[in-house]
Amino acid sequence: MDLINRYLQAVKFWLPAKQKQDIIAELSEDLRSQIEDNETELGRKLNEAEIIDILKGRGRPILVANRFRPQQFLIGPVLFPIYVFVLKIVGAFYMVPWILVWIGIAVSRAAHSGENLIQAAGSFWTAFWPMAFSMIGSITIIFAILERVQVKSMFLEQWDPRKLPPVRDPNRIPLSNSIAEVVVNIVFCTWLIGGAWYQTALHFSGVNITLAPVWRYIFWGFVLIALFNTAASAVNLFRPYWTSVRASIRLASDLVGGTLFCWLMKANILAAMSIANVAPEKAAHIASAINWWSAKMFPFAIVACVLILVINAYRIFRVGTSVASGIALNAATGAH
Amino acid sequence: MTQGTNTENNGLLENLRLELRRGCLVLAVLAELRTEQYGYTLRKGLADSGLEVDEGTLYPLLRRLETQGLLASEWREEDKRNKRFYKISRDGKLVLKQLLSEWQGIGKSLEEILKESDHGSH
């Protein structure tokens, strides 16, 4: 009987306060009735092992007690998918960039001031978790509040099918994107050529700049890439769908453009500079500071380029794999 | 078929079986409690009719049905022990009648569906 009392006491601990006595009295009665029945059947008292078997058959006390509790949740099944979606968005557009920027800073520090990378990883660890926890915690609290106020029922009841977004085709290139790309590339080209940026000696507003000879290669590289991208975007205007070939061409042009940009960062591009009414030593100092900062930005440029290339690579993968699903979607929506 | 797949299928079948029984259980309990009984005898009665229910399922269900006004209960002494006796209420009887007709409707529909699929498969 001691085992039974201990079992009932353990169940009682987890029961809702208001019903503790009532539920435990009923469970106790059920348990004793079962033992009595078994004893009548066997014609003797049950031994400890048999009582243990009965108690084990009923389950762990906390589980038995939980069945008498109403179902409780912080964020319910209606809001949960939206909660997960918001967490993913925050992860992709806040935490991942935060990590990338931090890596850029750490690498740059290690390269320029010789800071230990392990120390840097340690300071990252201590900085990241408070940020991540406070971000995830705040979102969780907001959704827990939304779960408890009436917003959920308004969200469920007040909706209009006409306001649902149109069927999205990720492989379709928006017209606005193509127009913007054509305009930006033409303006960039016009600015480079019209501003005579192909020279290595530049004079404007009392500032004389001499660029490193390597600038000529970088300049013509930029011009060619801009012209090429203008043509490619113009094609996209009339054939607004990514194909494997066009997505691969975009990857190649971005790879070349990114390489040129990273090269520019590291090239110590300002060979000499003189500024009217500024001492030559000071102008030289400014030129070297610009080169130094440009070189410091190199890791960020690398990270940005890698990100762009990953997006491009994913686009090629998506175009390749979406043929079958595209057919399925068209069949489902009745599109041809 | 591998052993792993067999175990998965058994688990799935068990879940589906429990889901199917859950709906029927309310009906069985209401029907059984047309005669007043206490928890343990009710559980035995259901088991004897082929519907085994563990106490962790039955007692919370009895409380829920009582809160919903479909059952009435009272503590009474029997054989020198305090027992809680349950009986279907007037509302419970009405609901039982409606649920039984729904149950029979579902049975008929299923029979029709199964008949149609039998025809389709031949």
Interface residues (C-beta under 8 A of the other chain):
Chain A: Q19 I23 A25 E26 L27 E29 D30 R32 S33 Q34 D37 R58 G59 L63 V64 R67 F68
Chain B: Y38 G39 Y40 R43 K44 D54 E55 G56 T57 Y59 P60 R63 W75 R81 N82 K83 R84
